[in-house]
Amino acid sequence: MKLIYSVLVCIILLICYPVSAQSGKVPPFRMIQPNNKIFKAENLPFEKPIIIIYFSPDCDDCQQLTKEILSHMGDLKNVSIAMITYLGVDLVSQFVQRNNLKKYSNIYVGTEGNSLFLKTYYNIEHFPFLALYNKNGDLIKKYSSKEIDLKDLLTRLKNL
């Protein structure tokens, strides 16, 4: 039953969202959270900056980035952070639990499933990937894998 549901969600996502990263706005993603609820980009509070992180729960660099981000949550408390993967809800749930992410009301974690909408949208080849948007939803900077510099990200956030 879960497989059929996942396939249907992916088909709907592919049909409804033929957009490209050229728009420079927060992409209209959808993800399934560990509680099996659907979370949409439009649910993000747009009155503050947004960080989208595309990751894999079992990726060492992704784990390291998550730890670094959590160590700077004082600086990131007024930022909405969407962490999205393509892997299953079970792995997302384990990742959330392992990193105690439920305690952060500004972090939203889920899976886009097999739709690979964001992976295609950003043309992601390596994990983690990070995109920073201002409070109006305008793209400020994209960081690919090894290019992610948390110091640069925090500086850019202070200037928004």
VOZA-260180 format. One record per residue (C-alpha): residue number from 1; residue in three letters; chain; y negated, z, x. Coordinates in Angstrom, 3 decimals. Each point is the difference from the previous one (the first is absolute). Example, Ala and Ser with C-alpha at 12.3 -4.5 7.8 and 13.67 -1.06 7.14 Angstrom:
+-----+------+-------+----------+----------+----------+
|  nr | rest | kette |       yy |       zz |       xx |
+-----+------+-------+----------+----------+----------+
|   1 |  ALA |     A |    4.500 |    7.800 |   12.300 |
|   2 |  SER |     A |   -3.440 |   -0.660 |    1.370 |
+-----+------+-------+----------+----------+----------+
***
This chain:
+-----+------+-------+----------+----------+----------+
|  nr | rest | kette |       yy |       zz |       xx |
+-----+------+-------+----------+----------+----------+
|   1 |  MET |     A |    0.000 |    0.000 |    0.000 |
|   2 |  LYS |     A |   -2.414 |    0.876 |    2.855 |
|   3 |  LEU |     A |    0.698 |   -3.374 |    1.601 |
|   4 |  ILE |     A |   -0.808 |   -1.893 |   -3.204 |
|   5 |  TYR |     A |   -3.203 |    2.026 |   -0.425 |
|   6 |  SER |     A |   -1.054 |   -0.689 |    3.593 |
|   7 |  VAL |     A |    0.663 |   -3.724 |   -0.351 |
|   8 |  LEU |     A |   -2.011 |   -0.171 |   -3.230 |
|   9 |  VAL |     A |   -2.946 |    1.856 |    1.571 |
|  10 |  CYS |     A |    0.066 |   -2.368 |    2.976 |
|  11 |  ILE |     A |    0.025 |   -3.091 |   -2.222 |
|  12 |  ILE |     A |   -2.912 |    1.323 |   -2.034 |
|  13 |  LEU |     A |   -1.954 |    0.795 |    3.159 |
|  14 |  LEU |     A |    0.557 |   -3.470 |    1.418 |
|  15 |  ILE |     A |   -1.079 |   -1.716 |   -3.217 |
|  16 |  CYS |     A |   -3.019 |    2.184 |   -0.756 |
|  17 |  TYR |     A |   -1.600 |    0.314 |    3.410 |
|  18 |  PRO |     A |   -0.408 |   -3.289 |    1.872 |
|  19 |  VAL |     A |   -2.951 |    1.148 |    2.146 |
|  20 |  SER |     A |   -0.770 |   -0.346 |    3.671 |
|  21 |  ALA |     A |   -1.496 |    2.331 |    2.576 |
|  22 |  GLN |     A |   -2.990 |   -2.323 |    0.215 |
|  23 |  SER |     A |   -1.684 |    1.803 |   -2.911 |
|  24 |  GLY |     A |   -0.879 |    2.951 |    2.253 |
|  25 |  LYS |     A |    0.543 |    2.476 |   -2.834 |
|  26 |  VAL |     A |    2.711 |    2.598 |   -0.549 |
|  27 |  PRO |     A |    3.042 |   -2.052 |   -1.021 |
|  28 |  PRO |     A |    1.395 |    0.619 |   -3.505 |
|  29 |  PHE |     A |    3.196 |    1.653 |    1.213 |
|  30 |  ARG |     A |    2.518 |    1.933 |   -2.034 |
|  31 |  MET |     A |    2.443 |    2.506 |    1.351 |
|  32 |  ILE |     A |    2.688 |    2.273 |   -1.341 |
|  33 |  GLN |     A |   -0.534 |    3.598 |    1.058 |
|  34 |  PRO |     A |    2.780 |    2.515 |    0.715 |
|  35 |  ASN |     A |   -0.345 |    1.288 |   -3.588 |
|  36 |  ASN |     A |    0.813 |   -3.593 |   -1.139 |
|  37 |  LYS |     A |   -3.481 |   -0.473 |   -1.470 |
|  38 |  ILE |     A |   -1.889 |   -3.205 |    0.687 |
|  39 |  PHE |     A |   -3.239 |    0.417 |    1.941 |
|  40 |  LYS |     A |   -2.484 |   -2.881 |    0.082 |
|  41 |  ALA |     A |   -2.876 |   -0.732 |    2.352 |
|  42 |  GLU |     A |   -2.353 |    0.444 |   -2.948 |
|  43 |  ASN |     A |    1.128 |    3.648 |   -0.213 |
|  44 |  LEU |     A |   -1.623 |    0.731 |    3.366 |
|  45 |  PRO |     A |   -3.324 |    1.836 |   -0.209 |
|  46 |  PHE |     A |   -2.439 |   -2.697 |    1.132 |
|  47 |  GLU |     A |   -2.934 |    2.317 |    0.597 |
|  48 |  LYS |     A |    1.310 |    0.735 |    3.480 |
|  49 |  PRO |     A |    1.445 |   -1.975 |    2.913 |
|  50 |  ILE |     A |    3.586 |   -1.230 |   -0.271 |
|  51 |  ILE |     A |    2.656 |   -0.319 |    2.678 |
|  52 |  ILE |     A |    3.087 |   -2.063 |   -0.718 |
|  53 |  ILE |     A |    2.911 |    0.588 |    2.347 |
|  54 |  TYR |     A |    3.023 |   -2.272 |   -0.128 |
|  55 |  PHE |     A |    2.881 |    1.775 |    1.682 |
|  56 |  SER |     A |    3.709 |    0.564 |    0.261 |
|  57 |  PRO |     A |    1.245 |    3.579 |   -0.503 |
|  58 |  ASP |     A |    2.437 |   -0.343 |    2.909 |
|  59 |  CYS |     A |   -2.472 |   -1.566 |    2.464 |
|  60 |  ASP |     A |   -0.858 |    2.254 |    2.972 |
|  61 |  ASP |     A |   -3.541 |   -1.401 |    0.314 |
|  62 |  CYS |     A |   -0.510 |    0.570 |   -3.743 |
|  63 |  GLN |     A |    1.167 |    3.588 |    0.327 |
|  64 |  GLN |     A |   -2.406 |    0.523 |    2.899 |
|  65 |  LEU |     A |   -2.904 |   -1.530 |   -1.932 |
|  66 |  THR |     A |    0.773 |    2.248 |   -2.967 |
|  67 |  LYS |     A |   -0.063 |    3.078 |    2.236 |
|  68 |  GLU |     A |   -3.309 |   -1.087 |    1.529 |
|  69 |  ILE |     A |   -1.527 |   -0.620 |   -3.411 |
|  70 |  LEU |     A |    1.182 |    3.369 |   -1.290 |
|  71 |  SER |     A |   -1.509 |    1.708 |    3.042 |
|  72 |  HIS |     A |   -3.385 |   -1.508 |   -0.991 |
|  73 |  MET |     A |    0.151 |    0.731 |   -3.726 |
|  74 |  GLY |     A |   -3.193 |    2.032 |    0.292 |
|  75 |  ASP |     A |   -1.796 |   -3.242 |    0.884 |
|  76 |  LEU |     A |    1.977 |   -1.970 |   -2.581 |
|  77 |  LYS |     A |   -0.259 |    2.292 |   -3.023 |
|  78 |  ASN |     A |   -2.530 |   -2.336 |   -1.666 |
|  79 |  VAL |     A |    2.100 |   -3.114 |    0.596 |
|  80 |  SER |     A |    2.679 |   -1.423 |   -2.311 |
|  81 |  ILE |     A |    3.117 |   -0.858 |    1.995 |
|  82 |  ALA |     A |    2.658 |   -2.302 |   -1.475 |
|  83 |  MET |     A |    3.201 |   -0.109 |    2.038 |
|  84 |  ILE |     A |    2.236 |   -2.843 |   -1.091 |
|  85 |  THR |     A |    3.377 |   -1.282 |    1.115 |
|  86 |  TYR |     A |    2.519 |   -2.522 |   -1.258 |
|  87 |  LEU |     A |    2.940 |    2.364 |    0.439 |
|  88 |  GLY |     A |    1.641 |    1.947 |   -2.830 |
|  89 |  VAL |     A |   -1.377 |    2.938 |   -1.964 |
|  90 |  ASP |     A |    2.637 |    2.315 |    1.516 |
|  91 |  LEU |     A |   -1.328 |   -0.639 |    3.518 |
|  92 |  VAL |     A |   -3.583 |    0.399 |   -1.230 |
|  93 |  SER |     A |    0.908 |    3.326 |   -1.606 |
|  94 |  GLN |     A |    1.588 |    1.225 |    3.238 |
|  95 |  PHE |     A |   -3.068 |   -1.109 |    1.964 |
|  96 |  VAL |     A |   -2.349 |    1.832 |   -2.385 |
|  97 |  GLN |     A |    2.117 |    3.148 |    0.187 |
|  98 |  ARG |     A |    0.450 |   -0.131 |    3.802 |
|  99 |  ASN |     A |   -3.764 |   -0.301 |    0.530 |
| 100 |  ASN |     A |   -0.969 |    2.378 |   -2.829 |
| 101 |  LEU |     A |   -2.272 |   -2.687 |   -1.471 |
| 102 |  LYS |     A |    0.008 |    1.425 |   -3.536 |
| 103 |  LYS |     A |   -2.539 |    2.595 |    1.089 |
| 104 |  TYR |     A |   -2.627 |   -2.714 |    0.590 |
| 105 |  SER |     A |   -1.543 |   -1.176 |   -3.260 |
| 106 |  ASN |     A |   -1.642 |   -2.976 |    1.718 |
| 107 |  ILE |     A |    3.237 |   -1.494 |    1.396 |
| 108 |  TYR |     A |    1.979 |   -2.348 |   -2.240 |
| 109 |  VAL |     A |    3.420 |   -1.142 |    1.225 |
| 110 |  GLY |     A |    2.394 |   -2.522 |   -1.485 |
| 111 |  THR |     A |    1.996 |   -3.187 |    0.281 |
| 112 |  GLU |     A |   -0.935 |   -3.499 |   -1.033 |
| 113 |  GLY |     A |    3.696 |   -0.851 |    0.030 |
| 114 |  ASN |     A |    1.204 |   -3.500 |    0.700 |
| 115 |  SER |     A |   -3.203 |   -1.638 |   -1.231 |
| 116 |  LEU |     A |   -1.413 |    0.253 |    3.537 |
| 117 |  PHE |     A |   -3.407 |   -0.651 |   -1.559 |
| 118 |  LEU |     A |   -2.002 |    2.002 |    2.575 |
| 119 |  LYS |     A |    2.162 |   -1.137 |    2.887 |
| 120 |  THR |     A |   -0.800 |   -3.594 |   -0.956 |
| 121 |  TYR |     A |   -3.610 |    0.739 |   -0.976 |
| 122 |  TYR |     A |   -0.799 |    1.387 |    3.458 |
| 123 |  ASN |     A |    2.546 |   -2.147 |    1.856 |
| 124 |  ILE |     A |    1.545 |    3.141 |    1.492 |
| 125 |  GLU |     A |    2.512 |   -0.548 |    2.763 |
| 126 |  HIS |     A |    0.185 |    3.467 |    1.594 |
| 127 |  PHE |     A |   -0.315 |    3.594 |   -1.201 |
| 128 |  PRO |     A |   -2.137 |    1.923 |   -0.519 |
| 129 |  PHE |     A |   -2.889 |   -2.040 |   -1.376 |
| 130 |  LEU |     A |   -3.279 |    1.525 |   -1.139 |
| 131 |  ALA |     A |   -2.955 |   -1.368 |   -1.980 |
| 132 |  LEU |     A |   -3.284 |    1.864 |   -0.482 |
| 133 |  TYR |     A |   -2.214 |   -0.641 |   -3.032 |
| 134 |  ASN |     A |   -3.379 |    1.469 |   -0.886 |
| 135 |  LYS |     A |   -0.728 |    1.807 |   -3.284 |
| 136 |  ASN |     A |   -0.778 |   -3.358 |   -1.662 |
| 137 |  GLY |     A |    3.455 |   -1.316 |    0.899 |
| 138 |  ASP |     A |   -1.295 |   -2.365 |    2.702 |
| 139 |  LEU |     A |    2.215 |   -0.563 |    3.032 |
| 140 |  ILE |     A |   -1.492 |    1.552 |    3.144 |
| 141 |  LYS |     A |    2.814 |   -0.367 |    2.559 |
| 142 |  LYS |     A |    3.700 |   -0.826 |    0.265 |
| 143 |  TYR |     A |    2.147 |    1.595 |    2.698 |
| 144 |  SER |     A |    3.355 |   -1.473 |    0.941 |
| 145 |  SER |     A |    2.774 |    2.126 |    1.437 |
| 146 |  LYS |     A |   -0.923 |    0.970 |    3.568 |
| 147 |  GLU |     A |   -3.717 |   -0.701 |   -0.637 |
| 148 |  ILE |     A |   -0.380 |    3.063 |   -2.219 |
| 149 |  ASP |     A |   -2.596 |    2.228 |    1.641 |
| 150 |  LEU |     A |   -0.568 |    3.158 |   -2.004 |
| 151 |  LYS |     A |   -3.158 |    0.801 |    1.927 |
| 152 |  ASP |     A |   -1.468 |   -3.393 |   -0.945 |
| 153 |  LEU |     A |    1.110 |    0.488 |   -3.609 |
| 154 |  LEU |     A |   -1.656 |    3.435 |   -0.228 |
| 155 |  THR |     A |   -3.216 |   -1.360 |    1.552 |
| 156 |  ARG |     A |   -0.091 |   -2.860 |   -2.502 |
| 157 |  LEU |     A |    0.588 |    2.459 |   -2.863 |
| 158 |  LYS |     A |   -2.957 |    2.149 |    1.120 |
| 159 |  ASN |     A |   -2.214 |   -3.088 |   -0.121 |
| 160 |  LEU |     A |    0.964 |   -0.970 |   -3.562 |
+-----+------+-------+----------+----------+----------+
***
